[in-house]
Structures are given as structure tokens and as C-alpha cells.
Amino acid sequence: MSADNAASIARFRELLQIPTVSHADEGLIDWEPFDRLLDAVVRLYPALHAVLEREVVDGHSLLYRWPGARGGADPLVLMAHLDVVPVVEQEWDLPPFAAEIAGEGADAAIHARGAIDDKGALVAILEAVEALVADGFSPQHDVYLAFGHNEETAGGGARAIVALLRERGVEPGLVLDEGGAVVEGVVPGISVPTAMVGVAERGVMTLRLTAREGGGHASTPPAFPATARLARAIDRIHRHPFPARIAPPVRALFATLAPHAAQPLRTVFANLGLLAPVVARVFPRLGPEMNAMVRTTAVATELSGAPGENVLATTARAAVNVRLLTGDTVASATARIRRVVADPHVEVEVRHGSDPSPVSPWRGRPWRRIATAVRETLGEEVVTTPYIQLGASDSRWFTAISAHVYRFTPFHLTRAERDALHSHNERIRVASWLAGIRFYRALIAAS
């Protein structure tokens, strides 16, 4: 391993060791690690900070501007976030904030919370910029680095950054945030590695179901207590899923991959316009990822009832997390769930929600810039394809100021690595992370 790569890995590990854990209740957040991270970034990347303009936004988010030789038209925005989700330490094989390296050779991987989500991208961007500045490179157009501090919860940092850029009249020509990765085996019948670039993301909302009753002692329950009424409502939502359908970005995904599919799937993918109803019915059976790609999903997550085991619940509540497929809205999904629950004694209210993002084009110069960087740095055999991002990201706020917002994390990830996101044993292979630095360098060099 070269000395430069070893130094990059050391910096990555140091930033991974800072536990910038966010919580939905910001009163539970320890802000000291966030302050420490901001200080460490300044110390570790001196060349970057000698050239780029730096602002701290909304308390702990970071916004950098790298002035371009031709001014501010069509700037590039590279995004990442500083925060990570909480951990249950006893579930991990290695300490979650030690950033230890396990394995050898091509299998060597850094184990840490945030290794992929999202300090992997954060530090890869910093490394790419630091190296380019040290080499004397100057972009033709402005380059912005936008690092939110609470993506995993409220996303307020990114919203504040967008408000600031809008106030300054900045209209990005290309925005790239975390999202899909280079993967294999995700799409049935496709064996070539695919760079899954999100051209849109599903909307997200949380509904609260509430059933009430008079309460009392559990020894004399009523015929239909609030908990049973709530359970029935949840069961109805589960047994009546949203209809499956093929949204335009998913149709484009299969059209792009059709030449790489074996028969008979090649014919199916190439003629999806005619076969879409059949495909939409079959794909949900192929696993959670394919199911989420073709329908709005709804699942009960948090449940609450009585304060004691021998007490009837006067109020039974459930939180239902809904992810909205392109074409659905908060209003339409709420109306459908109310029809499915079909119980006037169960309140259905929206706690918070946002509609699906606009769809960015998968043709044109911004798209080609991403595809070219993929081919040059991640492998000529990798096929770049559009898709709908299944989770939510800070990038959705940037659609207010740019029509070209994409979601792609430039790492080759195995299924096991993807499954570890927001779970225990999160990790990234060293070689995959180093390739991601090369991707960001190529993308910035085209600015």
C-alpha cells in the first residue's frame, strides 16, 4: 500500500472514531463529538482549508465553496452527512467506534458505525479535494461541499444550507448525495455490476393510529378493547398492501439493463411497456428490495398501550412508517390507509411527511458526467443505470434549487455490507473506499 493511501486510511479511521450519533430527540444528542469532528476536519485537511471558503450552518453543518475560474454558473454540489445512527454495542463483533481493520488483502475492511453511512462518502470527498488542491488543480466552475449534521433525523442542516444557497442565487448544475452503489445480483437475471444512481427518492411519512377506550382493570376487559382494535387496524394495513406498479425510473432501469439480461428476461425487460402489469405482480415476491421498488410500503414500527400489565389501555397507539413511490403523495396514501383501516374509532393522523422527490433526467450532460466517472474509476464493465432510491436523504431538499439531483455512493458493496447499514457490524472494504476517492476526483476534475 502506498504512503498516500495509508495516510488517507488513517484520517478516515480517526474521523470514524468520533461518535457523532444523532437522535430524533435532539435533547439526547451529545454535541461535543460534533464539535470535535469539525475541529478534526480543519486539522486533517489543511490544503483544502487554505483554498476553500468554509461556513458552519445551523450549528454544526458545513458548507464549503471552491471558487471556479469561470464563476458560479452550473456549480457542482457534493453532499454527505456528519451524523450516524445509534448502536447497540453488544451486537457488534468489533467495537463500533474503534474503526478496526479486519481481514487481509482484498478482504481487508474497516469496521465502524458510519463506515458506509455516511462518513465513507464524507471522508472520500475530503480526500479527493485535499489531493486536488495539493496538486494545484482549480475547477472551471464552482464546487460546493454540503455536509449536513442531522440527516438521520430532521435534516434541518441541509434545509438551512439550501435556504442559504437559494438566497445567494445558487442554482447547481449537478448535485450528488449518498444513495445507490455498485452492486451485483440486485436485479433478477443481471450478473454485470451495476452503478445504481438514484434519479428520485421515495417520499417518507409517519402516520399515527390511535384507538381509545374507558380503561379499567385487565380482569374485566370489554368485548373489543383498544389494543385489539389497534391490532386489527395494523393487520388490515398489512393484508392490503399498496398496489404494485412500474414507475418511470424503474422502467428506465430495466430498459438500461435489458441488453445485459439473459433470455427470457431480456425480452421481458425490453418490452416492459406491454408486460408491466405482470412484472409488477411478480417482483414483490423477489425480496424486500424489489418489493420496495414497485410499490408504496407501509409498516407499523412503534407500539404503545397500557402503563402496566394488569391495566387496560385507555389509549393504544401505533406509528406506521410509509415510503411513497413516485406518483403517490402524502394525501393520497393517507386517504387509502383510512379506507383500509375502515374503523371510525381508530384515528389516522399524519405526524410528518414529505412527498416523493421530483425525477431528475437520466440523459444529458450531468448524467454523462456521473457515468463517465463511474467508467473511468470503478470499472469499464460497470453499467450505470437510473433507479428510485428506496430511502430518504438530504438531497431531497436540494430539488428546490436544482433539476439535476442524483444519489450515488461510489463504493462496490456486497449484499452483506448493504445489510449492515443501520445495523451491527457496519463495514467497508478498504479497496472499495479508495476507489471511491478516485471517483470523486474524476467528477470534480470534470467541473
Number of C-alpha atoms within 10 A of each C-alpha: 5 7 8 10 14 11 12 20 19 13 17 23 23 16 25 27 19 21 26 26 22 24 17 12 9 12 9 10 14 14 17 11 16 22 14 14 21 16 11 15 16 14 11 18 16 13 17 23 17 12 15 18 13 17 14 15 20 15 11 19 23 22 23 20 19 23 19 16 11 11 12 19 14 18 24 26 23 23 23 29 28 27 27 25 21 16 17 9 13 10 12 16 10 18 17 26 21 17 24 16 19 15 10 10 10 10 14 16 22 25 27 27 34 31 29 27 27 25 22 27 27 25 25 25 22 21 26 24 25 20 17 18 19 12 10 7 12 18 20 18 21 22 25 21 23 27 26 27 27 25 24 22 15 16 18 18 25 30 21 16 23 20 16 14 16 14 9 9 11 16 21 23 19 22 25 23 27 27 24 25 22 23 20 18 13 16 18 13 16 19 14 16 19 24 27 25 29 27 25 28 27 30 25 24 21 23 23 19 22 22 25 19 16 11 16 14 11 15 9 9 12 13 7 9 20 26 24 13 19 26 15 15 23 20 15 15 21 15 10 12 15 18 11 23 21 21 18 14 23 19 19 19 20 24 20 16 21 21 15 16 20 13 12 9 17 18 14 19 24 19 15 19 12 11 13 18 13 13 17 21 15 13 22 17 10 12 10 10 13 18 18 22 25 23 24 25 23 24 18 18 10 11 15 13 20 17 10 9 10 11 16 24 24 17 18 23 22 24 21 23 18 21 29 29 30 25 16 16 21 21 12 11 20 18 12 13 19 18 11 18 22 12 15 9 14 21 16 21 14 15 11 11 18 17 20 22 26 18 20 19 17 21 9 9 13 19 21 13 16 23 18 17 21 27 16 14 19 21 13 10 11 20 18 24 22 31 27 28 26 22 14 20 20 25 27 24 19 26 20 16 18 16 17 24 29 32 27 21 27 31 25 22 21 15 11 11 15 17 13 16 18 16 15 21 24 24 28 27 25 20 16 19 25 19 19 26 24 21 26 25 22 19 20 25 16 15 18
